[in-house]
Amino acid sequence: MIFPIEHLMDEQKCYDWLVEHFHQGQLPCAKCGGFHYHAHQNARRPVTQFKCDDCGSYFNVFTATAFRATKWPCSTIVMILRGFLKGDSTLSISKELKLSYPNLLYLRHELMGNAHFKRESSLLPDTVTESDEVFQNSGEKGIPHPDPEDPPRRRANKKRGSARGKTTVRPSMARLGGKAG
C-alpha cells in the first residue's frame, strides 16, 4: 500500500483515504447498509456523524471497524496503519506518535485477527512453495558452494570476538563472582 507523505498531514485527504480503503469509496450505514442518510453532527471535522433515514442509526467512517471508539485524528490513524503495514514495531510507533503502547498493541492484535479471519482460504495454485530462506538470494538456491568441505557455520564465523583466548564469564556466573572456562 502506498502512503503519499504529502497526504498524511492533511486531515481531509486522510479522511478520504480512510473512506476509500475502509468502505471502498462509499460510506453505507453500518447497521442496514443503506445509502439514505444525512449529516447529523460535524463537530470533529472532517469526521461526520451521519443518521440513517432507513433505520435511524448513527454512524461514521469508523463505525464497525477496529477504530470504532477512537478520538484520534484521521492523520494519526493513517500514520498508525502506515507504521503497521511497514512493519514498524508497536513501541516505535507509540513513541513517534506519543500514543499509549498498550492501546496500540491491542489495536495491532485486533487488526491482525481481522486480517487472519478475512484471509483467502483457498489453496495456493502452485504445488511447490518456497519459504523461510530470507537471507539467500533467489538465484543462488540451487548453486552448491565451491568447497563442499567448508560448512556454512565455519564460513560465517570469520570475525574473531573480543575475548581472544581469554576465559569468558557467563552472565549467571558473573553475578556470583565466579568464572567459567
Disulfide bonds with the S-S distance in Angstrom:
none
